[in-house]
């Protein structure tokens, strides 16, 4: 059976100004989660195709930092299908294990990169550290050594950014002994020896030995070339060499790209002590860098745009804009580009209250395509948000876009935190998160999930035998809640032997009669039966027999995922069903070749 998941139309209903907190997320647009006993910090975030949010960083248990990940549902609640409670912590080394970057693969697996300390007392060094997780939060044993990879580069090194190539290879960027450091791994975590012969490239972006350079951000172009950005130096003043924005572009074999500013390197001086912290690519190939400048006893944010050849783009506010959020210091933590070309910069702003106490807050600035503040966004193109009140250490570290939402993730008073903002003020009927169709014996179970319904009337389920002409086969009334899960069963007994492929879609009807459509899910009626589940009916356990089982997922009669587990592929595998209430369930079985089989299960 083939399933096409189409979670992919996100429609919002809101009259709020762009930049307003989204009240349907968490409490008033904010979520905070405590993990460890002392200090939890977020440094990276990515969004799954189904709208779930994965944030990562470190959790301190009192004397040791471990890798930490938390996955949230679209409404901001913890996703309990992720390791049972939405939270995963993983020790990598002896101590000081920190995630600085995260990417979600196309198959749903989660790859994180950061650093691990070498040694446990006194002076110690660091190495690149990676881990890959299955979609249920368990470590992926097919990656590295039981899901983990540690790579030492020179005497000390630290990973800060990650990218996934279209062929599944993983590129990680950071610093090693004062240089840009890039490592490319095969999909199984081994070093890719086609990348500069050993999988590792180091590049100096400084003209002065006393000034270190390092990569803080990474982007992979559509043609496969790799851009790393961070800090370097090529000027000096009375106090010695100063840091500058630095970029390097690499060919797919790890060599510097000579078409990029003639030698593969770009350094930009903004008349201070500077460094780039974030990168984003526009669809036209132009490059957005975000970073910081220390000048005149304060720190300022910078957002700069470059042409595809590395030259400064003067059409963007003369090449760079300098957002200011407050009277003291601001720090850039991320950049993003909207589909309309507007540029977002996230940062942290510092200010003192009336009695002189300091406070840090989340901050966003939005710019038009020509580098001017976007007056339609927040207050004059800026938004400042206090996460912890009345006073807190709110430090945003990552920004992501997902349809009409802008997410900022970071940490607030040592807790994981996220804020969700409205990107645009549009009025549309609902949020469709996903729609799928599963074949089970002579029936097809259509399932869909919405995150918001305002003025939605009902859904029409449609079926087609050619993917072109669709007929109505059922109607489901909208429930009107913030989060809803629906299902509809189609009886195919009369046609299942006559049709090899059947197509389904949703028509979504608003109360004023306007309609929109989902994408199409196709189901092949000839299903390869590789697995057998028994006993069925079951009570406390179910055993799956067959070769090459990779994953089992169990859905209740409403289409809600209630259990998911990955397997190493043994002939016989058992899952515990004692916690499941009596009823009818759909079991989805997937093998290592991504073939999917569905079966009906009764628990009693």
BATOR-842812 format. One record per residue (C-alpha): residue in three letters; x, y, z. Coordinates in steps of 0.2 Angstrom, whole numbers, padded with zeros to 4 digits, always signed. Example, Ala and Ser with C-alpha at 12.3 -4.5 7.8 and 13.67 -1.06 7.14 Angstrom:
ala+0062-0022+0039
ser+0068-0005+0036
***
This chain:
unk+0000+0000+0000
unk+0006+0018-0004
unk+0001+0032+0007
unk+0003+0050+0003
unk+0003+0061+0018
unk-0003+0079+0014
unk-0001+0089+0029
unk+0004+0102+0019
unk-0009+0116+0018
unk-0008+0127+0034
unk-0022+0140+0034
unk-0024+0152+0048
unk-0039+0162+0054
unk-0034+0178+0062
unk-0037+0197+0063
unk-0021+0200+0073
unk-0007+0211+0067
unk+0008+0202+0060
unk+0020+0199+0074
unk+0006+0196+0087
unk+0008+0181+0098
unk-0003+0166+0093
unk-0015+0163+0107
unk-0019+0145+0101
unk-0001+0140+0105
unk+0003+0136+0123
unk-0003+0149+0135
unk-0005+0165+0126
unk+0008+0160+0113
unk+0021+0154+0125
unk+0027+0138+0131
unk+0041+0134+0145
unk+0047+0116+0149
unk+0059+0112+0164
unk+0069+0096+0161
unk+0084+0095+0173
unk+0087+0100+0190
unk+0097+0116+0187
unk+0100+0123+0170
unk+0092+0119+0153
unk+0097+0128+0137
unk+0090+0128+0120
unk+0102+0131+0105
unk+0093+0124+0090
unk+0075+0120+0083
unk+0068+0112+0067
unk+0050+0109+0062
unk+0043+0092+0056
unk+0032+0091+0040
unk+0017+0087+0051
unk+0020+0103+0061
unk+0028+0096+0076
unk+0042+0106+0084
unk+0058+0099+0090
unk+0070+0110+0100
unk+0087+0104+0106
unk+0101+0109+0118
unk+0107+0103+0134
unk+0100+0099+0151
unk+0111+0100+0167
unk+0107+0087+0180
unk+0118+0096+0193
unk+0136+0091+0188
unk+0134+0086+0170
unk+0126+0092+0154
unk+0118+0080+0142
unk+0110+0081+0125
unk+0092+0086+0127
unk+0077+0086+0115
unk+0059+0091+0117
unk+0045+0088+0104
unk+0029+0098+0105
unk+0013+0097+0096
unk+0006+0111+0085
unk-0004+0118+0100
unk+0012+0118+0111
unk+0008+0103+0121
unk+0021+0090+0124
unk+0021+0076+0111
unk+0019+0060+0121
unk+0023+0049+0106
unk+0041+0055+0108
unk+0049+0044+0121
unk+0033+0043+0131
unk+0033+0061+0138
unk+0040+0072+0124
unk+0057+0073+0132
unk+0073+0064+0128
unk+0090+0066+0136
unk+0106+0057+0130
unk+0123+0057+0138
unk+0137+0057+0125
unk+0153+0059+0134
unk+0158+0060+0152
unk+0151+0078+0154
unk+0147+0094+0145
unk+0137+0087+0130
unk+0128+0101+0121
unk+0118+0101+0105
unk+0120+0117+0095
unk+0112+0111+0078
unk+0097+0100+0073
unk+0090+0094+0056
unk+0076+0083+0053
unk+0078+0071+0038
unk+0065+0067+0025
unk+0062+0051+0033
unk+0058+0059+0050
unk+0074+0054+0058
unk+0082+0068+0069
unk+0100+0072+0067
unk+0109+0084+0080
unk+0126+0090+0081
unk+0136+0099+0095
unk+0151+0096+0106
unk+0157+0084+0119
unk+0171+0087+0132
unk+0186+0076+0132
unk+0191+0073+0150
unk+0182+0077+0166
unk+0193+0088+0177
unk+0204+0103+0175
unk+0208+0109+0158
unk+0199+0099+0144
unk+0196+0100+0125
unk+0181+0097+0114
unk+0176+0086+0099
unk+0162+0086+0087
unk+0147+0076+0093
unk+0132+0069+0083
unk+0117+0058+0087
unk+0103+0052+0077
unk+0086+0048+0084
unk+0071+0038+0076
unk+0054+0047+0075
unk+0049+0040+0092
unk+0064+0047+0101
unk+0075+0032+0102
unk+0093+0032+0096
unk+0095+0025+0078
unk+0107+0011+0080
unk+0110+0011+0061
unk+0120+0027+0064
unk+0138+0027+0071
unk+0140+0018+0087
unk+0123+0014+0094
unk+0116+0031+0087
unk+0131+0042+0092
unk+0147+0049+0082
unk+0161+0058+0090
unk+0175+0066+0078
unk+0190+0074+0085
unk+0198+0088+0074
unk+0215+0094+0080
unk+0217+0097+0098
unk+0199+0104+0101
unk+0184+0107+0090
unk+0165+0111+0092
unk+0151+0109+0079
unk+0139+0123+0078
unk+0128+0120+0062
unk+0122+0106+0052
unk+0114+0102+0034
unk+0107+0087+0025
unk+0111+0085+0007
unk+0098+0078-0005
unk+0108+0062-0006
unk+0106+0060+0013
unk+0124+0064+0017
unk+0126+0075+0033
unk+0137+0091+0033
unk+0142+0099+0050
unk+0152+0115+0052
unk+0160+0123+0067
unk+0178+0127+0073
unk+0194+0119+0076
unk+0210+0127+0083
unk+0205+0144+0076
unk+0199+0139+0059
unk+0182+0135+0050
unk+0180+0116+0051
unk+0168+0106+0040
unk+0165+0087+0041
unk+0154+0077+0029
unk+0147+0061+0035
unk+0138+0047+0025
unk+0121+0043+0030
unk+0127+0029+0042
unk+0138+0041+0052
unk+0155+0036+0044
unk+0166+0050+0037
unk+0164+0053+0018
unk+0181+0051+0010
unk+0175+0059-0006
unk+0175+0076+0004
unk+0193+0082+0004
unk+0199+0064+0004
unk+0196+0061+0023
unk+0179+0069+0026
unk+0186+0084+0035
unk+0191+0102+0029
unk+0198+0116+0039
unk+0200+0134+0032
unk+0208+0149+0040
unk+0197+0165+0038
unk+0209+0176+0047
unk+0224+0186+0040
unk+0231+0186+0058
unk+0237+0172+0068
unk+0231+0180+0084
unk+0213+0181+0078
unk+0203+0165+0078
unk+0190+0161+0065
unk+0176+0149+0066
unk+0160+0144+0057
unk+0143+0147+0067
unk+0131+0144+0052
unk+0129+0133+0037
unk+0118+0132+0021
unk+0118+0120+0007
unk+0113+0128-0010
unk+0102+0119-0023
unk+0117+0114-0033
unk+0125+0106-0018
unk+0138+0119-0015
unk+0141+0123+0004
unk+0142+0140+0012
unk+0149+0142+0030
unk+0148+0158+0039
unk+0155+0164+0055
unk+0169+0176+0060
unk+0187+0180+0054
unk+0198+0195+0052
unk+0207+0205+0038
unk+0209+0222+0046
unk+0218+0230+0061
unk+0217+0246+0071
unk+0227+0253+0086
unk+0221+0239+0097
unk+0226+0225+0084
unk+0216+0214+0072
unk+0197+0215+0074
unk+0184+0201+0070
unk+0173+0202+0054
unk+0159+0194+0045
unk+0166+0179+0036
unk+0160+0167+0023
unk+0167+0152+0013
unk+0159+0143-0001
unk+0165+0125-0005
unk+0162+0114-0020
unk+0154+0097-0017
unk+0171+0089-0015
unk+0176+0100-0001
unk+0188+0112-0011
unk+0185+0131-0010
unk+0174+0138-0024
unk+0185+0150-0034
unk+0169+0158-0042
unk+0165+0165-0025
unk+0174+0181-0023
unk+0189+0174-0033
unk+0196+0163-0019
unk+0181+0156-0010
unk+0181+0167+0005
unk+0172+0183+0009
unk+0176+0195+0024
unk+0166+0210+0028
unk+0171+0224+0040
unk+0157+0234+0048
unk+0168+0246+0058
unk+0169+0236+0074
unk+0172+0219+0081
unk+0160+0208+0072
unk+0155+0190+0068
unk+0141+0181+0059
unk+0130+0169+0069
unk+0116+0164+0056
unk+0113+0162+0038
unk+0098+0160+0026
unk+0097+0158+0007
unk+0084+0166-0004
unk+0076+0157-0019
unk+0086+0168-0031
unk+0103+0163-0023
unk+0106+0178-0013
unk+0113+0175+0004
unk+0107+0183+0021
unk+0119+0184+0035
unk+0114+0189+0053
unk+0127+0193+0066
unk+0134+0206+0079
unk+0145+0221+0080
unk+0153+0228+0096
unk+0155+0246+0093
unk+0155+0261+0105
unk+0153+0251+0121
unk+0138+0242+0115
unk+0133+0227+0104
unk+0122+0229+0089
unk+0113+0217+0078
unk+0117+0216+0059
unk+0108+0209+0044
unk+0117+0209+0028
unk+0113+0203+0010
unk+0125+0196-0002
unk+0124+0192-0021
unk+0126+0174-0026
unk+0145+0178-0031
unk+0149+0184-0013
unk+0148+0203-0017
unk+0138+0214-0006
unk+0120+0217-0012
unk+0118+0236-0012
unk+0100+0235-0015
unk+0097+0229+0003
unk+0099+0245+0013
unk+0116+0248+0005
unk+0121+0230+0009
unk+0116+0229+0028
unk+0104+0235+0041
unk+0107+0237+0059
unk+0091+0233+0070
unk+0090+0241+0087
unk+0078+0235+0100
unk+0083+0245+0115
unk+0095+0258+0122
unk+0109+0246+0128
unk+0114+0230+0119
unk+0106+0218+0107
unk+0112+0201+0100
unk+0107+0192+0084
unk+0103+0174+0086
unk+0095+0169+0069
unk+0089+0174+0052
unk+0075+0168+0041
unk+0068+0173+0024
unk+0049+0172+0020
unk+0042+0167+0004
unk+0038+0185-0001
unk+0056+0190+0001
unk+0054+0198+0018
unk+0069+0195+0030
unk+0067+0191+0048
unk+0080+0193+0062
unk+0079+0186+0079
unk+0089+0192+0094
unk+0090+0195+0112
unk+0088+0213+0119
unk+0095+0219+0136
unk+0087+0233+0146
unk+0087+0239+0164
unk+0071+0243+0173
unk+0067+0258+0184
unk+0078+0252+0199
unk+0093+0247+0188
unk+0090+0228+0187
unk+0094+0220+0170
unk+0082+0210+0160
unk+0084+0200+0143
unk+0069+0198+0131
unk+0065+0189+0115
unk+0066+0201+0100
unk+0061+0200+0081
unk+0064+0212+0067
unk+0057+0211+0050
unk+0063+0220+0034
unk+0056+0222+0017
unk+0065+0216+0002
unk+0075+0232+0000
unk+0081+0232+0018
unk+0069+0244+0026
unk+0060+0240+0042
unk+0043+0232+0039
unk+0030+0244+0046
unk+0016+0232+0046
unk+0025+0220+0058
unk+0024+0223+0077
unk+0029+0241+0082
unk+0038+0249+0067
unk+0045+0232+0061
unk+0050+0226+0079
unk+0043+0214+0092
unk+0049+0212+0110
unk+0042+0198+0121
unk+0045+0195+0139
unk+0044+0176+0142
unk+0047+0175+0160
unk+0038+0189+0170
unk+0040+0201+0179
unk+0059+0198+0176
unk+0068+0184+0167
unk+0084+0179+0158
unk+0075+0176+0141
unk+0087+0171+0128
unk+0080+0166+0110
unk+0093+0156+0100
unk+0083+0150+0085
unk+0070+0155+0073
unk+0059+0145+0061
unk+0045+0148+0049
unk+0030+0136+0047
unk+0016+0143+0036
unk+0008+0157+0045
unk+0018+0155+0061
unk+0035+0162+0066
unk+0043+0152+0080
unk+0057+0158+0092
unk+0065+0145+0103
unk+0077+0148+0117
unk+0078+0147+0136
unk+0070+0157+0150
unk+0077+0156+0168
unk+0085+0139+0163
unk+0069+0132+0155
unk+0066+0127+0137
unk+0055+0140+0130
unk+0046+0144+0113
unk+0035+0158+0107
unk+0024+0157+0092
unk+0019+0173+0082
unk+0007+0177+0068
unk+0017+0180+0052
unk+0003+0188+0042
unk-0014+0194+0045
unk-0025+0183+0034
unk-0042+0177+0036
unk-0044+0158+0031
unk-0055+0145+0037
unk-0044+0132+0046
unk-0028+0123+0049
unk-0026+0106+0041
unk-0011+0098+0048
unk-0012+0081+0039
unk-0023+0069+0029
unk-0019+0051+0025
unk-0027+0035+0018
unk-0023+0018+0025
unk-0029+0001+0017
unk-0035-0012+0029
unk-0043-0028+0022
unk-0058-0021+0012
unk-0058-0004+0020
unk-0049+0012+0018
unk-0047+0023+0033
unk-0045+0041+0029
unk-0038+0052+0044
unk-0035+0070+0045
unk-0030+0082+0059
unk-0034+0100+0061
unk-0026+0112+0073
unk-0038+0126+0072
unk-0056+0128+0066
unk-0065+0145+0066
unk-0081+0146+0055
unk-0078+0129+0048
unk-0094+0120+0044
unk-0090+0102+0038
unk-0078+0091+0027
unk-0083+0081+0012
unk-0073+0065+0008
unk-0070+0062-0010
unk-0064+0047-0020
unk-0058+0045-0037
unk-0052+0030-0048
unk-0041+0041-0060
unk-0035+0055-0049
unk-0045+0067-0059
unk-0064+0065-0057
unk-0069+0064-0039
unk-0086+0059-0031
unk-0093+0063-0014
unk-0093+0047-0003
unk-0096+0055+0014
unk-0098+0070+0025
unk-0090+0074+0042
unk-0096+0088+0053
unk-0083+0100+0060
unk-0080+0100+0078
unk-0074+0118+0080
unk-0061+0115+0093
unk-0043+0121+0093
unk-0036+0103+0090
unk-0047+0090+0081
unk-0044+0072+0074
unk-0056+0065+0061
unk-0058+0048+0052
unk-0069+0041+0039
unk-0070+0023+0033
unk-0073+0018+0015
unk-0080+0001+0011
unk-0071-0005-0005
unk-0078-0023-0005
unk-0087-0021-0022
unk-0072-0013-0031
unk-0056-0018-0023
unk-0052-0032-0036
unk-0056-0020-0050
unk-0045-0005-0046
unk-0026-0005-0043
unk-0025+0013-0036
unk-0039+0023-0028
unk-0037+0042-0024
unk-0044+0052-0010
unk-0045+0071-0005
unk-0055+0082+0007
unk-0066+0097+0002
unk-0066+0109+0017
unk-0082+0119+0018
unk-0083+0136+0028
unk-0099+0142+0035
unk-0101+0155+0022
unk-0100+0142+0008
unk-0082+0144+0003
unk-0072+0129+0000
unk-0054+0123-0002
unk-0046+0106-0005
unk-0032+0096+0002
unk-0019+0087-0009
unk-0023+0069-0014
unk-0018+0053-0005
unk-0017+0037-0016
unk-0019+0020-0010
unk-0014+0004-0019
unk-0026-0010-0017
unk-0013-0024-0020
unk-0004-0024-0003
unk+0011-0035+0001
unk+0008-0045+0016
unk+0025-0048+0024
unk+0019-0048+0043
unk+0007-0057+0054
unk+0000-0050+0070
unk-0006-0062+0084
unk-0015-0064+0095
unk-0029-0055+0087
unk-0040-0051+0097
unk-0026-0047+0110
unk-0025-0041+0128
unk-0008-0038+0136
unk+0003-0040+0121
unk+0004-0042+0102
unk+0018-0051+0093
unk+0023-0047+0075
unk+0030-0061+0064
unk+0040-0057+0048
unk+0057-0052+0041
unk+0063-0034+0041
unk+0051-0025+0052
unk+0056-0007+0055
unk+0042+0001+0063
unk+0025-0002+0070
unk+0012+0012+0073
unk-0005+0009+0081
unk-0020+0021+0079
unk-0036+0021+0088
unk-0053+0022+0080
unk-0052+0041+0079
unk-0036+0040+0069
unk-0025+0046+0084
unk-0008+0039+0086
unk-0007+0029+0102
unk+0009+0019+0101
unk+0024+0019+0090
unk+0039+0008+0091
unk+0055+0005+0080
unk+0062-0013+0079
unk+0079-0020+0073
unk+0071-0032+0061
unk+0071-0048+0070
unk+0059-0062+0065
unk+0048-0060+0080
unk+0044-0044+0089
unk+0033-0040+0103
unk+0024-0024+0109
unk+0015-0021+0125
unk-0004-0017+0123
unk-0009-0018+0141
unk-0011+0000+0143
unk-0023+0002+0128
unk-0042+0002+0131
unk-0053-0011+0124
unk-0058-0007+0106
unk-0053-0008+0088
unk-0037-0001+0081
unk-0027+0000+0065
unk-0009-0006+0065
unk+0003+0001+0052
unk+0018-0010+0049
unk+0033-0003+0039
unk+0048-0013+0033
unk+0066-0007+0030
unk+0061-0004+0011
unk+0048+0008+0017
unk+0034-0004+0012
unk+0018-0002+0022
unk+0006-0014+0028
unk-0010-0011+0038
unk-0020-0023+0049
unk-0035-0022+0060
unk-0032-0026+0078
unk-0045-0029+0092
unk-0040-0026+0110
unk-0052-0034+0123
***
